[in-house]
Amino acid sequence: MKEYKEEEYILLSGIQHFLFCRRQWALAYIENQWEDNVKTIQGEIMHKRAHDAGIREKRGDILTVRGLRIQSAKLGVSGECDVVEFHKDENGVMLHGEEGKWLPYPVEYKRGTVKEGPYDEAQLCGQAMCLEEMLCCEIGEGALFYGENQRRHKVIFTDELRETVRFAINEMHQIYDRGSTPKVKPKKGCYACSLKNRCLPSLMKEQSAIEYMKQSLRGDED
């Protein structure tokens, strides 16, 4: 199996954008174009709060580590976990400075609510796959914490979800190496995208972006 060099790593956080829209991901992660909207700013605030609460905290049989840097040579990605809880478990791993064995449980913070697609689940699963490679362990599940309802959503790292992560990251590497930005068909989700002003004009050859927005809004009302 191929292993990537560190200079070939891409950001794991991009996988949720890639699965939602390959063009959105390429604009942000290849062309370095990004525009904030209310949703992106709220999400950024949530992540800062998750990281600002402290680096390491232990309560009973749970050790909480925030802002943990992760990477995987097999996937060729690097990133940062919002929170990793280490639960005391005989099936876990030894940790420096701690007694007993601990099983990692990644927790990712999101501003909205549970989505229909596998976008957030894939990002969390990718984090778990990095942790497994780094710590030589197996991680069966983690959680997504959604700010809108202030609840955790448990995610099981199935073989299917893991394959989705591998396939997506492999394609991300291919597109990144080509340095190209894919063309995609517009959809309703484009209206809420923070990059719509940069993306839509180049997509609309026969139809103006304004007319497309009007149609999208009419479709949302149906």
Beta strands, then each sheet from edge to edge (+ up, - down):
strand 1: 10-11
strand 2: 56-59
strand 3: 62-72
strand 4: 77-94
strand 5: 101-110
strand 6: 141-146
strand 7: 151-156
sheet 1: 1+ 4+ 3- 2+
sheet 2: 1+ 4+ 5- 6- 7+
end
